[in-house]
Amino acid sequence: MDRAVLAESAARHAAPPAGAVRRLAAAALKSWSELLSLVVPVECAACLAPDTPLCAPCARSLRRATAAPRRVEEHAPSLMTYDGEPFLRAVAAGCYRGEIAHAVLAFKRHGTPALAAELASALARSLKAAVGSGVPRAGFRARGELWIVPVPTSTAAFVRRGFDPLGLLVARLSREGRLPGGTARAPVLRRRRQRIHELLSSAVSAAAEWTGAGHGAGQKSLRRGQRRGRVAGSFEVRGSRARRSLAGRRVVVVDDVLTTGATLREATRALEDAGAVVLGAAVICFVPVPERQHAEDSQSADTE
């Protein structure tokens, strides 16, 4: 028999089937998780019940709270024009409180797989609603498959955590075939180099301060401008090839938590500068206007 055939046959019989490899990997991961729980006690992210990252009652509450996604751009001042019209339509699966808030924060800090499963499902519901209601704005000519574009995490946040929480959730939905039909994951955005970002942020903040002082817009408007200044110019499209592929492409932008909307607006600007047709945005949860300051304080450095 030919040596090549013998070698191929030997390799095929020596290697375990792919299913067996997955089962072995799953068993090893389970054993590691159990061993780790002995060293670092696991508690429910919401109610602190022992031995589970999210207990069954809290998981049920989270699913109920994210069962009916809805439009929420009126809670994000950066997504509204001064005439009260939406600059960008945004859909959220639920409100940033209770089990949702605890699960989001815990996942962003630790990347717990059990929390990822629940949050990915909530995001899938939000995406389905956003894609179903999306209509291109006038003046754009759309083409081709609709792209799901996640907002990239900052370099500092990635270094601090060691992973990109939102990127993991969107990749999971794509891998499991749970993105809406006719859509595809497209991580085409990246953060700009820090020095450029800082210069643009300073310029926007200064302009916002002058506008607030000169036109009597008040402290609320000034804070809005300062928040926009922090993310102004922070996103760009990854390379010339991605930029060419975005021309006329229908896009839905994805983030985890919607607060002022400044991040989504800036991501939209970068995509539209490349010629994309941004239909809207989908998020896991939104912060209601009366609760914004408390929520921002609780998120602290985990907002990105």
Residue, then its C-alpha position, 0 to 999 in steps of 0.5 A: m500500500d502507498r505510504a501516503v495512504l498508510a500515513e493518512s489512515a494511521a492519522r485518522h485512526a489515531a486522532p479521536p473524533a471531533g465530538a470526543v474532543r469537544r466532550l473531553a474539553a467540556a469535561a476538563l472545563k467543568s472540572w477546572s470550574e469546580l476546582l476553581s470554585l473551591v479556591v474562589p467561592v462562586e455567588c449569584a451575581a444578583c442575589l449572592a446565592p452560593d455555588t452558582p454565577l446566576c441562580a435559577p430564580c434570578a435567571r428567570s427574572l432576567r429573561r422576563a425583564t428582557a423578553a420584550p425589547r423596545r425603542v429607547e433612544e429618547h433616554a439617550p440625549s446624544l441620539m436625539t436632535y434638538d428638535g426632539e427627533p431621533f438621530l439614531r433609533a435604538v432598541a434595548a432588551g431591558c432596563y439597566r436595573g436588578e438582575i440585568a445590571h448585576a449580570v452585565l457588571a459581573f460578566k464584564r468583570h469576570g467573563t463568566p460563561a453562564l452569564a454570557a449565555e443569558l446576556a447573549s440571549a437577551l442581545a439576540r432578542s434586541l437584535k431581532a427587534a432592531v433588524g425587524s424595524g430597521v428602515p434606511r434613512a432617506g438619501f442612502r442606497a443600501r445593498g447586500e447582506l446586513w452587517i452587525v457591527p459591535v462597538p469595540t472595547s477600549t485598549a485600556a479596558f481590554v488590558r484590564r480585563g483580558f477580553d472584550p465582553l461585547g465582542l464575545l457575546v456577538a461572536r457567540l451569537s454568530r457561532e451558534g447561528r443566532l444572529p437574525g436571518g440575512t445578517a453577519r457579524a462584522p467587527v469592522l470598527r477599531r479605536r483610534r490611536q490615543r493621541i488623536h482621540e485626546l485632541l479631538s475630545s478636547a476640541v469637542s469639549a471646549a466647543a460644548e462648554w462655549t455653547g453651553a455658556g453662550h446659549g444658556a443651555g445649562q448644566k445638563s446640556l454641558r454634561r452631554g457635550q462633555r460626554r460626547g467629547r470623551v468619545a469624539g473621534s475615537f472610532e475608525v474603520r479597520g483599513s481600506r478594504a473594510r472601508r470599501s466593503l462598507a459603501g452602501r452596506r446596511v448596518v446595525v451597531v451593537d453595544d451592551v449598555l446605553t446611557t447618553g448614546a455618545t458612544l453609539r453616535e460616534a460609532t455611527r459617524a465612523l461607519e457613515d463616513a465610510g458610506a454605510v447605511v446605519l439602520g439603528a442600534a441594538v443594546i442589551c439594556f438602557v439606563p432610564v434618564p432619572e436613574r442615569q447618575h446612579a447607574e453611571d456611578s455603579q458601573s464606574a470603570d466597567t462602562e466600556 
